[in-house]
C-alpha cells in the first residue's frame, strides 16, 4: 500500500512500501520551465527549500551549466509532443555536489487546458540497489528447490514459487487467495495454520516443524516436509503476513522410519527369545508366540499345527489333499469379528487344498497377500461364514509363514491386519519368518517332550494297580498324581497285594529320576515286589532282595516302604528303605509319624534292613505317600509333615475324601514331582 492510502474498509495507514524507500521527489514546471510545485522529498533530494526553488527556472536550480542546452531540448520535446521521457541525469545539488538522479518526466494538463511538466525523481543509487534486491529475491525464490510462499494476515496465499507448485501439485493461480486448508486436505493444515497464527502474533519464527501427509502431487504416498515460518514486516514494522518455506525430507523421514522399524524388529526378536519357550508345554509355547506377534506385528495371530504333527507323526500333503489343522493359540487386539472367525484353540479343522494356509504348510513357503480382495477372503477363511466375519472385521492384509523345525513343516503362523492401516510388506515378512523359525524349534521341543511324556505316563499308569476298595482286613483308597506338564513323568508307585491268611501287603515307592526309564524301572520293581510278597517273606528280607535287584538295573536308586497287615494279630510289620515315614491315625489319639529305622535306598547295596511291628487295631489308619506330596521349595520338610498330620484330624473321614483333601491341600503347583498316596483302614 502506498503512503497515505487506506486499508480495506479502514482509515489511513502509516506510509510504507517501495515509494517510501525510494523517497520519490515531485516537481511541477510551467510552460516556461519555472518551478510551480516542490515536494518535501525534492527538498531532501536536491537540498533547496520550497521557498528557494518556487518561481525559479528549474534548469538553473537543478542542472549543471554544461548540461543546460540538453535539458532545455528535452523539456521542449516533452511539452511539445506530450511524450514522456525517462532516464538518469546528473543533478547539481545546493551544496555543490553532483548526484545521478533517475527521472520520469511527463506532460500534465489541468481542467482549464493549462499545460505543465511533472518530474518524478529518485536517487539513482537507491533505485539500483532496490532493483538488485528485487531481482535477487525474485530469482532466488523462483529458482530455489525449496518451496516458498507468502501468506497474508488471513493466511491466504499471496505468492507461491515453482518449487511449491511442484510440491503441492497445483499451479500458482490455484493457490492465490486461498488457504492451505482449502487446497490440501491430505495434510494436517489445522496444526500448520495454528502455528502460523502464533508466528503472526508473537513474531517468533518457527523453524523445522515436521509434517507428514499427502498432496495432489503424489496422492498415493505419504511424504514428509520440514516447514519454517517467519513473520513479514515492511520497513516501518507493519505486519504484512507470514513467509512459509518447506523442504521435502521424505528420504530422511523414511530412513528414520526404517531405522525405527529395524530397531523395533530387533527388540521384538529379543523379546521373542525371552518370552517364547519358557516351558515345555505345547499350548503355552504357542500362546507365547501369538502374544509376541500381537499387536507389534499383526492385529490377529493364530498358531496352527498339523494334527498329525501334534500326534508325533510325519506328514506330507499332496496337491489335492486338505490340511487337517489343530488350532493351538489365537490372539487378537480389538478385532472381535476376526477372533470369532478363528478356530477355537484345541479344535481340529479341515482346510481345503485351495486355502492359503494349506498352501503354506504344503509348500513350506510363506504366503503374502498385501491387499486382501473378495477373492482372497474365501481362500483365507475356513468357511463362508468365517469369510463374512473377516470382511466385517475389516481384514485388508494377510500373511502366513510356515513353522519349520529340523526340516519338518509343523504348521503355520497365521497373521492378519484389520486395524493397522499399513499392509504387510517385505520387512514384515522377514520379521515373521524370524519369529516363526525361533518359535518352531521351541514348539518342536515341546511337542516331542509332550509325546514322550504321554508315552511315559501311559506306561506308568498301565503299571499301577487297580485294587478293590476292600482287600482282606483293610479298606483301601489310593491316588496317583502325575507331575506338572512342564516336567517329566516320575517313578512313583504304590501297590496293594493280597496275601495268604487274610494278610495284605502295602507298598509305596519312588524311583529316582524321571521319564520312560524311571517308569520302566518302577514297573520292574513292582513286578519283583509282587513276586517276592507271594513268598510271605519278612518285610526286611523282601527289601534286601529288592536292593539286589535294583543294584542290577543300570545304577537305579529307589526308596520304598513295605508293610504287611495281619488282621489276626492286629498289627502291621513294616520295613523302610530310605523312604518318608508312614503316618498312623488312631481314634481318640493324635496322628503320629511312625518311628522306623530309615534304612538306605534300594540300589545302594550291602545294607541291612529291619522290620518293626506296629499295633494296628480296627479303625486305625495307615497313610503311605511319596515325597511329592509334602516337599516344596519354600518350606522345610518338618513344616510340611506337621501340615500333613494336622489334616489327619478325623479318623472317621471316608478314605476317598481323605485322599482328595490331602492332594488338594498339600500338593503345590510349583512342586514338579509326581505323587503316590495310599491310605488303608483296618476293618472289624
Protein Blocks (a to p, Z undefined) as FASTA:
>chain_A
ZZhiacehiacdddedjklmnopacddddfkopafbdcfklmmmnopafklmgopafklm
mpcfklmmmmmmmmmmmmmnopacddddddddfkopacdddddddddddfkopacddddd
ddfklmmmmmmmmmmmmmmmmmpcbdcddddfkopafbdcfklmmmnopafklmgopafk
lmmmmbcfklmmmmmmmmmmnopacehiacddddfklmmbccdddddddddddfkopafb
dcdddddfklmmmmmmmmmmmmmmmmmmmmmmmmgopaccfklmmmmmmmmmpmklmmbd
cddddfklmnopacdddfkbccddddfbdcdehilklmmmpccehiacdddfkbmklmmm
mnopacddfbacfklmmmmpmbfklmmmmmmnopabdcdddddeehiafbdcddddfklm
bdcdfklmmmmmmmmmmmmmmmmmmmmmmmmmmmmmmmmmmmpccddfbehjbccddddd
dddfkbccdfbdcdddddehhiacddddddededjklmmmmmmmmmmmmmmmmnopafkl
mmmmmmmmmmmngoiacddddddddfklopaddddehiacdddddehiacddddddebja
ehkgopacddddddddehiacddddfklmgcfkbcfklmmmmmmmmmmcfkbcfklmmmm
mmmmmmcfklccddddddddddZZ
